């Protein structure tokens, strides 16, 4: 069931103009990671939309690398703060 919902979210994200275009695998990875850490589908989609409006794919990939190194990015948390609780 979750896999089906995730697939629908990925498709919906790909079909709407939600900011900078991201490859489908980036969208899927973002949503999967967000949901796996306890985010609701709505909050995760909202967060992805906020990130895509702000960052190009190259900027986002640089952010991913910083997060993978363990950096805490308050600017990212601030950007997605309005999405919490959805």
C-alpha positions as YAML, in Angstrom:
chain: A
units: angstrom
residues:
- id: 1
  name: UNK
  ca: [0.00, 0.00, 0.00]
- id: 2
  name: UNK
  ca: [2.78, 2.46, 0.92]
- id: 3
  name: UNK
  ca: [4.66, 1.61, -2.25]
- id: 4
  name: UNK
  ca: [1.58, 2.37, -4.32]
- id: 5
  name: UNK
  ca: [1.03, 5.67, -2.52]
- id: 6
  name: UNK
  ca: [4.68, 6.60, -2.96]
- id: 7
  name: UNK
  ca: [4.45, 5.82, -6.68]
- id: 8
  name: UNK
  ca: [1.38, 8.05, -6.96]
- id: 9
  name: UNK
  ca: [3.17, 10.87, -5.14]
- id: 10
  name: UNK
  ca: [6.15, 10.57, -7.47]
- id: 11
  name: UNK
  ca: [3.88, 10.65, -10.51]
- id: 12
  name: UNK
  ca: [1.95, 13.63, -9.17]
- id: 13
  name: UNK
  ca: [5.16, 15.50, -8.48]
- id: 14
  name: UNK
  ca: [6.43, 14.82, -11.97]
- id: 15
  name: UNK
  ca: [3.21, 16.02, -13.57]
- id: 16
  name: UNK
  ca: [2.85, 19.37, -11.80]
- id: 17
  name: UNK
  ca: [4.96, 22.47, -11.96]
- id: 18
  name: UNK
  ca: [6.35, 22.58, -8.44]
- id: 19
  name: UNK
  ca: [9.52, 24.48, -9.09]
- id: 20
  name: UNK
  ca: [12.78, 23.32, -10.55]
- id: 21
  name: UNK
  ca: [12.58, 19.99, -12.36]
- id: 22
  name: UNK
  ca: [14.17, 17.08, -10.52]
- id: 23
  name: UNK
  ca: [14.75, 13.65, -12.02]
- id: 24
  name: UNK
  ca: [12.14, 11.08, -10.95]
- id: 25
  name: UNK
  ca: [14.71, 9.09, -8.94]
- id: 26
  name: UNK
  ca: [15.59, 12.19, -6.89]
- id: 27
  name: UNK
  ca: [11.91, 12.84, -6.19]
- id: 28
  name: UNK
  ca: [11.36, 9.21, -5.21]
- id: 29
  name: UNK
  ca: [14.44, 9.13, -2.95]
- id: 30
  name: UNK
  ca: [13.43, 12.37, -1.23]
- id: 31
  name: UNK
  ca: [9.90, 11.14, -0.56]
- id: 32
  name: UNK
  ca: [11.04, 7.68, 0.54]
- id: 33
  name: UNK
  ca: [13.60, 9.12, 2.98]
- id: 34
  name: UNK
  ca: [11.14, 11.67, 4.33]
- id: 35
  name: UNK
  ca: [8.41, 9.09, 4.91]
- id: 36
  name: UNK
  ca: [10.92, 6.65, 6.44]
- id: 37
  name: UNK
  ca: [11.87, 9.25, 9.04]
- id: 38
  name: UNK
  ca: [8.27, 9.71, 10.12]
- id: 39
  name: UNK
  ca: [6.93, 12.36, 7.78]
- id: 40
  name: UNK
  ca: [3.40, 12.06, 6.47]
- id: 41
  name: UNK
  ca: [2.93, 11.83, 2.74]
- id: 42
  name: UNK
  ca: [1.41, 15.33, 2.70]
- id: 43
  name: UNK
  ca: [4.22, 16.85, 4.77]
- id: 44
  name: UNK
  ca: [6.87, 15.17, 2.63]
- id: 45
  name: UNK
  ca: [5.30, 16.36, -0.62]
- id: 46
  name: UNK
  ca: [5.01, 19.87, 0.83]
- id: 47
  name: UNK
  ca: [8.68, 19.77, 1.83]
- id: 48
  name: UNK
  ca: [9.74, 18.54, -1.58]
- id: 49
  name: UNK
  ca: [7.74, 21.32, -3.23]
- id: 50
  name: UNK
  ca: [9.40, 23.93, -1.00]
- id: 51
  name: UNK
  ca: [12.86, 22.56, -1.77]
- id: 52
  name: UNK
  ca: [12.18, 22.45, -5.52]
- id: 53
  name: UNK
  ca: [10.93, 26.05, -5.51]
- id: 54
  name: UNK
  ca: [14.14, 27.19, -3.80]
- id: 55
  name: UNK
  ca: [16.95, 24.96, -5.13]
- id: 56
  name: UNK
  ca: [18.00, 23.85, -8.59]
- id: 57
  name: UNK
  ca: [18.87, 20.17, -8.93]
- id: 58
  name: UNK
  ca: [22.59, 20.97, -8.74]
- id: 59
  name: UNK
  ca: [22.08, 22.99, -5.56]
- id: 60
  name: UNK
  ca: [19.97, 20.20, -4.08]
- id: 61
  name: UNK
  ca: [22.60, 17.56, -4.87]
- id: 62
  name: UNK
  ca: [25.19, 19.71, -3.08]
- id: 63
  name: UNK
  ca: [22.83, 19.84, -0.08]
- id: 64
  name: UNK
  ca: [22.46, 16.06, -0.17]
- id: 65
  name: UNK
  ca: [26.24, 15.71, 0.01]
- id: 66
  name: UNK
  ca: [26.43, 18.05, 2.99]
- id: 67
  name: UNK
  ca: [23.68, 16.14, 4.80]
- id: 68
  name: UNK
  ca: [25.42, 12.83, 4.02]
- id: 69
  name: UNK
  ca: [28.54, 14.23, 5.73]
- id: 70
  name: UNK
  ca: [26.45, 14.86, 8.83]
- id: 71
  name: UNK
  ca: [26.00, 18.59, 8.51]
- id: 72
  name: UNK
  ca: [22.91, 20.12, 10.08]
- id: 73
  name: UNK
  ca: [21.34, 22.62, 7.72]
- id: 74
  name: UNK
  ca: [19.07, 25.07, 9.54]
- id: 75
  name: UNK
  ca: [18.20, 26.76, 6.25]
- id: 76
  name: UNK
  ca: [16.67, 23.52, 5.01]
- id: 77
  name: UNK
  ca: [14.74, 23.00, 8.24]
- id: 78
  name: UNK
  ca: [13.48, 26.59, 8.09]
- id: 79
  name: UNK
  ca: [12.43, 26.16, 4.47]
- id: 80
  name: UNK
  ca: [10.26, 23.14, 5.27]
- id: 81
  name: UNK
  ca: [8.99, 24.29, 8.69]
- id: 82
  name: UNK
  ca: [5.55, 25.22, 7.36]
- id: 83
  name: UNK
  ca: [5.09, 21.65, 6.14]
- id: 84
  name: UNK
  ca: [5.33, 20.02, 9.55]
- id: 85
  name: UNK
  ca: [2.08, 18.83, 11.01]
- id: 86
  name: UNK
  ca: [0.43, 18.09, 7.68]
...
